[in-house]
Amino acid sequence: MEKKKGLLSVFALMMAVVVMLSACGGKEEAGNEGGTNGKTESQQLTFMFRGGPEEQKAYQATVKKFEADNPGVKVKIITTTPDQYATKLKAAITGKSVPDVFYFDPGDLRAYVNGGVLKDITEYMNDVNFDNIWKYGVDIYRYDGETVGQGSIYGLPKDVGPFSLGYNKTMFEAAGIPLPDKDKPYTWDEFIKVNQQLTKDNNGDGKIDQYGTGFNVNWALQAFVWSNGADWLDETNKKVTIDDPKFAEALQYFADMQNVYKITPSIEDAATLDTYQRWMKGELAFFPVGPWDLATYETLPFDYDLIPYPAGSTGKSATFVGSLGIGVSNNSKSPELAAKLVTYLTASPEGQQQLVDAKVQIPNLIDMAQTWAANSATKPANKKEFLDIVQDYGKPMPNTLTYNAEWYQLFFTDIQPVLDGKMTAADYVKSQQPKMQSLLDKAIEQEAKSKK
């Protein structure tokens, strides 16, 4: 009897071991399939991005929604202010610690692909409806090794950023001036005249306290150059063309708004209160508006709307449409999951709705954007202007068309004497073109070497 009990004990022990091993094997297998009883193995991604306070909050909330929709996935968020981002990303690249998912400028696409920083994510894009995403936003992140706009996909647009022109509707109405036509741009002469009417000393102290406008040359000069039929580069993107007389005419017009027509704050006035602050206080008639401004502009103490930029000799308005890409690190250990986060943020109705509701961008999805723009009950009423820029007449920034932007940055580094009225635009572009061309030639050489 004792012997039989001993045999049973050994048999029971063996069965317990088999059950335990089976359970371990079953648990591992179930974990590969998503876990048992609704549990999943934890997977972690890192996501690095930049933005102001409103944009950071919006993207943090959207990432949390992604985590909720994908149980077991945790995303470590790394945020920076816009002015710090490029430095921190370059440090991460140098230190070979690039986050799984990160923002990148379209102008860096070729360098990041050639340098092995960005991963080709084309194979993970099967569920994306590209017919419902702005073509411009997709094409600037395609690259076939020679031409941007063709070939593999190395990112999707975080957004498309049409840089529109806003106007203070309340100011116009108070002055009894007819509102601008939302479909027909002012001519340059008409724009000066209406600005002069709205540049005033309202309190009678002998100082102007309400100006027509105040443009930042880095972001607004493009509208005047392009609408006058000029550009920074030729069609090959290999020759700097700022010495075109039409370019000089546009730059001179821009400088004359301050120095001749006195419709923008002087350097001294701007030092006391910059033009953005003046717009926010209701002291400027015209000021650029991007989709990223909409949440902040909810609290403006006046009504505003959007119109086309004034048109130069072409008779057509012009402005730029920007973008930031969201891509996947070539060294990511979870590239498929990282690409899933990219598509969630850029191409899913759930992710896009979160971001649009936060008023930090226009929808990447065309059908959603059209519904959004048609809602005139939300400000600005003429949101269709944003869509017109993206679909019809917006252009990419010149610096995104070349291997690096040093040649382009030089233009703005040395431009202050023109803005101060101490140097003519014609003299400036004549002296600056050879310097910029030299830097562009070096960029072309660098690109050729990077391919080898």
C-alpha positions in Angstrom: 0.0 0.0 0.0 2.8 2.4 0.9 4.6 1.5 -2.4 1.4 2.3 -4.3 1.0 5.6 -2.6 4.6 6.4 -3.4 4.0 5.7 -7.1 1.0 7.9 -7.1 2.9 10.7 -5.5 5.6 10.5 -8.2 3.0 10.3 -10.9 1.2 13.4 -9.4 4.5 15.3 -9.3 5.3 14.4 -12.9 1.8 15.6 -14.0 2.2 18.8 -12.1 5.5 19.5 -13.9 3.8 18.7 -17.2 0.9 21.1 -16.4 3.3 23.8 -15.3 5.4 23.5 -18.4 2.3 23.5 -20.6 1.1 26.5 -18.8 4.4 28.3 -19.4 4.4 27.3 -23.1 0.7 28.3 -23.5 1.3 31.6 -21.8 4.2 32.4 -24.1 2.2 31.5 -27.2 -0.8 33.5 -26.0 1.5 36.4 -25.3 2.6 36.4 -28.9 -1.0 36.5 -30.0 -2.0 39.3 -27.6 -2.2 37.5 -24.2 -4.9 35.6 -22.3 -7.9 37.0 -20.5 -7.5 40.3 -22.4 -3.9 40.9 -21.2 -1.1 41.9 -23.6 2.6 42.1 -23.3 3.8 45.7 -22.9 5.4 47.3 -25.8 7.1 50.7 -25.6 7.7 53.4 -28.2 9.4 56.8 -27.9 7.9 59.8 -29.7 9.7 63.1 -30.0 7.9 66.2 -31.2 7.8 69.9 -30.8 5.2 72.6 -30.4 3.7 75.4 -28.4 1.6 74.7 -25.2 -1.6 74.1 -27.1 -0.1 71.7 -29.6 1.8 69.8 -27.0 -1.4 69.2 -25.0 -3.2 68.2 -28.2 -0.7 65.6 -29.2 -0.2 64.2 -25.7 -4.0 63.6 -25.5 -4.0 62.0 -29.0 -1.2 59.7 -28.0 -3.1 58.7 -24.9 -6.0 57.8 -27.2 -3.7 55.7 -29.3 -2.5 53.8 -26.2 -6.2 53.3 -25.1 -7.0 51.9 -28.6 -3.9 49.6 -28.5 -3.8 47.9 -25.1 -0.4 47.0 -23.9 1.3 49.8 -25.9 3.1 52.6 -24.0 4.5 55.7 -25.7 7.2 57.7 -24.0 6.7 61.3 -25.1 9.7 63.7 -25.5 8.6 67.3 -26.1 10.6 70.4 -26.8 9.8 74.0 -27.8 10.0 74.7 -31.5 13.3 76.6 -31.2 15.0 73.7 -29.3 13.8 70.8 -31.5 16.4 70.8 -34.3 19.3 70.9 -31.9 17.9 68.0 -29.8 17.1 65.9 -32.8 20.6 66.3 -34.2 22.1 65.4 -30.9 19.9 62.2 -30.8 21.1 61.4 -34.4 24.7 61.9 -33.5 24.3 59.9 -30.3 22.5 57.1 -32.2 19.5 57.4 -29.9 16.9 58.5 -32.4 13.3 58.0 -31.0 11.1 55.4 -32.7 8.9 58.1 -34.0 9.8 61.8 -34.5 9.0 65.0 -36.3 11.3 66.0 -39.2 11.5 68.9 -41.6 10.8 68.0 -45.2 14.0 69.8 -46.2 15.9 67.1 -44.3 14.3 64.2 -46.1 17.1 63.4 -48.5 19.9 63.8 -45.9 18.1 61.6 -43.4 17.3 58.9 -46.0 20.9 59.0 -47.4 22.3 59.0 -43.9 20.2 56.0 -42.8 18.2 57.9 -40.2 14.7 57.4 -41.6 13.1 54.1 -42.4 11.2 53.3 -45.5 7.6 52.7 -44.2 5.9 52.0 -47.5 5.2 48.3 -46.6 3.2 49.4 -43.5 0.9 51.8 -45.5 -1.5 49.2 -46.9 -4.5 50.5 -44.9 -3.9 54.2 -45.6 -6.4 55.8 -48.1 -4.0 58.1 -49.9 -6.9 59.4 -52.1 -8.2 61.1 -49.0 -5.0 62.8 -47.9 -3.7 66.0 -49.4 -1.4 65.0 -52.3 1.1 67.7 -51.4 1.4 66.4 -47.9 2.2 62.9 -49.0 4.5 63.7 -52.0 7.0 65.8 -50.0 7.8 62.7 -48.0 8.3 60.4 -51.0 11.9 59.8 -52.3 13.3 57.4 -54.8 17.0 58.2 -54.2 17.0 60.9 -56.9 13.7 62.9 -56.8 11.5 64.0 -53.9 7.9 63.4 -54.7 8.5 60.0 -56.2 9.1 56.5 -54.8 9.1 55.2 -51.3 7.3 56.8 -48.3 9.6 57.9 -45.5 7.0 59.8 -43.5 3.5 61.2 -43.5 2.5 64.8 -42.9 2.0 65.8 -39.3 -0.1 68.5 -41.0 -0.2 70.8 -44.0 0.3 74.4 -42.9 -1.2 77.0 -45.2 0.0 80.4 -44.2 -3.0 82.6 -44.8 -3.6 86.3 -44.3 -5.9 87.5 -41.6 -7.6 90.8 -41.1 -9.3 92.6 -38.2 -12.9 92.7 -39.2 -13.9 94.8 -36.2 -11.4 97.5 -37.1 -12.7 97.7 -40.7 -16.3 98.1 -39.5 -15.4 100.7 -36.9 -13.6 102.8 -39.6 -16.5 102.4 -42.1 -14.2 100.8 -44.7 -15.6 98.1 -47.0 -14.5 94.6 -46.0 -11.9 92.9 -48.2 -13.2 90.5 -50.9 -12.5 87.0 -49.8 -12.2 85.8 -53.4 -10.3 88.7 -55.0 -7.0 89.8 -53.7 -6.0 93.5 -53.3 -3.5 94.8 -55.8 -0.3 96.1 -54.2 -1.5 99.7 -54.6 -4.9 98.9 -53.1 -3.3 97.2 -50.2 -1.1 100.3 -49.4 -4.1 102.6 -49.5 -6.3 100.6 -47.2 -3.4 100.2 -44.8 -2.9 104.0 -44.8 -6.5 104.5 -44.0 -6.2 102.1 -41.0 -2.9 103.5 -39.6 -4.0 106.0 -37.0 -3.4 108.0 -33.8 -6.5 107.0 -32.0 -5.9 108.8 -28.7 -4.6 112.1 -30.1 -1.2 111.9 -28.3 0.8 112.4 -31.6 1.9 108.8 -31.7 0.5 106.1 -34.0 -1.1 103.4 -32.0 -2.9 101.5 -34.7 -1.0 100.2 -37.8 -2.0 98.6 -41.0 0.2 95.6 -40.7 3.6 94.2 -39.6 5.0 91.3 -41.5 8.0 89.1 -40.5 10.3 89.0 -43.5 11.2 85.4 -43.0 7.6 84.2 -43.4 5.8 86.8 -45.4 8.2 88.0 -48.1 7.5 84.8 -50.1 3.9 85.9 -50.8 5.1 89.1 -52.4 8.0 87.6 -54.4 5.9 84.8 -55.8 2.9 87.0 -56.7 5.2 89.2 -58.6 6.5 86.3 -60.8 9.8 85.8 -59.1 11.4 83.1 -57.0 14.6 82.1 -55.1 15.4 79.2 -57.4 15.0 78.3 -61.1 13.0 75.2 -62.2 16.0 72.9 -61.7 16.5 74.1 -58.1 20.2 74.5 -58.9 20.4 78.2 -59.6 19.7 81.1 -57.3 17.5 83.6 -59.1 17.1 86.5 -56.6 18.9 88.9 -59.0 15.7 88.9 -61.1 14.4 92.5 -61.3 10.9 91.3 -60.3 12.4 89.8 -57.1 14.1 93.2 -56.3 10.8 95.0 -56.9 8.9 92.7 -54.5 11.6 93.1 -51.8 11.6 96.9 -52.2 7.8 97.0 -51.9 8.1 95.0 -48.7 10.7 97.4 -47.2 8.8 100.4 -48.4 5.8 99.4 -46.3 7.8 100.6 -43.3 10.2 103.2 -44.7 8.0 105.0 -47.2 4.4 104.3 -46.5 4.8 104.1 -42.7 2.0 101.5 -42.4 4.0 99.1 -40.2 5.7 99.8 -36.8 9.2 101.2 -36.9 12.1 99.2 -35.5 11.8 101.3 -32.3 8.1 100.7 -32.0 8.4 97.0 -32.7 11.1 96.8 -29.9 8.5 98.1 -27.5 5.7 95.9 -28.6 6.2 93.4 -31.4 3.7 93.0 -34.2 2.3 89.7 -32.9 1.4 91.3 -29.6 -0.1 94.3 -31.5 -2.3 91.9 -33.5 -3.4 90.1 -30.4 -4.4 93.5 -28.8 -6.3 94.6 -31.9 -3.8 97.2 -33.0 -3.0 95.8 -36.5 -5.4 95.5 -39.4 -3.6 92.6 -41.2 -1.5 89.8 -39.9 -0.7 86.2 -41.0 -2.7 83.4 -39.6 -1.8 79.7 -39.6 -4.0 76.8 -38.5 -1.8 76.4 -35.5 -3.0 79.8 -34.3 -6.7 79.0 -34.1 -6.8 77.8 -30.5 -4.9 80.9 -29.3 -7.0 83.3 -31.5 -10.2 82.0 -29.9 -9.6 84.7 -27.2 -8.9 87.7 -29.6 -10.8 90.8 -28.5 -12.0 91.4 -32.0 -13.6 89.5 -34.9 -11.2 88.4 -37.7 -11.3 86.5 -40.9 -9.1 85.3 -43.8 -8.4 86.7 -47.2 -5.8 86.1 -50.0 -2.5 88.0 -49.8 -2.3 91.1 -52.1 -1.2 90.3 -55.6 1.7 91.7 -57.5 2.2 91.8 -61.3 0.9 88.3 -61.8 -2.5 89.3 -60.5 -2.6 86.2 -58.4 -2.2 85.7 -54.7 0.6 83.6 -53.4 1.8 82.1 -50.1 3.5 79.1 -48.8 2.1 75.8 -47.5 4.4 74.2 -45.0 4.5 70.8 -43.3 6.3 68.7 -40.8 6.7 65.0 -41.3 6.4 62.2 -38.8 8.7 59.4 -39.5 10.2 56.2 -38.1 13.8 55.7 -37.0 15.7 53.3 -39.2 17.0 51.7 -35.9 13.6 51.2 -34.3 13.1 47.7 -32.8 9.4 47.9 -33.4 9.1 49.5 -36.9 5.6 48.1 -37.6 4.2 49.4 -34.4 6.0 52.8 -34.8 4.5 53.1 -38.3 1.1 52.3 -36.8 1.5 55.3 -34.5 2.5 57.5 -37.5 -0.6 56.5 -39.4 -2.8 57.0 -36.3 -1.5 60.6 -35.8 -1.6 61.5 -39.5 -4.2 59.4 -41.3 -6.8 58.0 -39.0 -10.2 59.7 -38.4 -9.8 59.1 -34.7 -6.4 60.8 -34.4 -7.3 63.6 -36.8 -10.5 64.4 -35.0 -8.7 64.8 -31.7 -6.2 67.2 -33.2 -8.8 69.2 -35.2 -11.0 69.6 -32.1 -7.9 71.0 -30.3 -7.7 73.7 -33.0 -4.0 73.2 -33.8 -4.3 72.2 -37.5 -6.5 71.6 -40.4 -7.5 67.9 -41.1 -5.1 65.9 -43.2 -8.2 63.9 -44.4 -9.8 65.8 -47.3 -13.4 64.9 -46.5 -13.0 65.9 -42.9 -11.3 69.1 -43.9 -14.2 70.1 -46.3 -16.7 69.5 -43.5 -14.6 71.5 -41.1 -14.1 74.4 -43.5 -17.9 74.6 -44.3 -18.7 75.3 -40.7 -18.9 79.1 -40.7 -20.1 79.1 -37.1 -16.5 78.6 -35.9 -13.8 81.2 -36.4 -12.5 82.2 -38.8 -15.6 82.0 -41.0 -13.6 81.8 -44.2 -11.7 78.6 -43.3 -12.0 77.6 -47.0 -9.0 80.0 -47.6 -6.8 77.5 -45.9 -8.0 74.7 -48.2 -7.6 76.9 -51.3 -4.0 77.5 -50.4 -3.3 73.7 -50.0 -5.2 72.7 -53.1 -4.6 75.6 -55.5 -1.9 78.1 -55.0 0.3 77.3 -52.0 4.0 76.6 -52.6 6.7 74.8 -50.6 9.3 76.9 -49.0 12.5 77.2 -51.2 14.7 75.8 -48.5 12.8 72.5 -48.6 13.8 72.0 -52.3 17.5 71.6 -51.7 19.8 69.3 -49.8 20.4 71.9 -47.1 19.2 75.4 -46.4 22.4 77.3 -45.7 22.1 79.2 -49.0 18.6 80.3 -48.1 19.4 81.2 -44.5 22.1 83.6 -45.7 19.5 85.7 -47.6 17.7 86.5 -44.3 20.9 86.7 -42.2 22.1 89.8 -44.1 18.8 91.5 -45.0 18.4 94.0 -42.2 20.0 97.0 -44.1 17.3 96.7 -46.8 14.5 96.6 -44.2 16.0 99.7 -42.5 16.1 101.6 -45.7 19.9 101.8 -45.7 20.4 99.7 -48.9 18.2 99.2 -51.9 16.7 95.9 -52.8 18.3 96.0 -56.2 21.8 96.4 -54.7 21.2 93.7 -52.1 20.1 90.9 -54.5 22.9 91.7 -56.9 25.5 91.4 -54.1 23.9 88.4 -52.4 23.2 86.2 -55.3 26.8 85.0 -55.9 27.3 84.2 -52.2 24.0 82.2 -52.1 24.9 80.4 -55.3 28.2 79.3 -53.8 26.5 77.8 -50.8 23.9 76.1 -53.0 26.7 74.6 -55.2 28.3 73.1 -52.0 24.9 71.6 -51.0 24.6 70.0 -54.4 28.1 68.5 -54.0 27.2 67.3 -50.5 24.2 65.5 -51.8 26.2 63.8 -54.5 28.7 62.6 -51.9 26.0 61.4 -49.6 24.6 59.0 -52.2 28.0 57.3 -52.5 
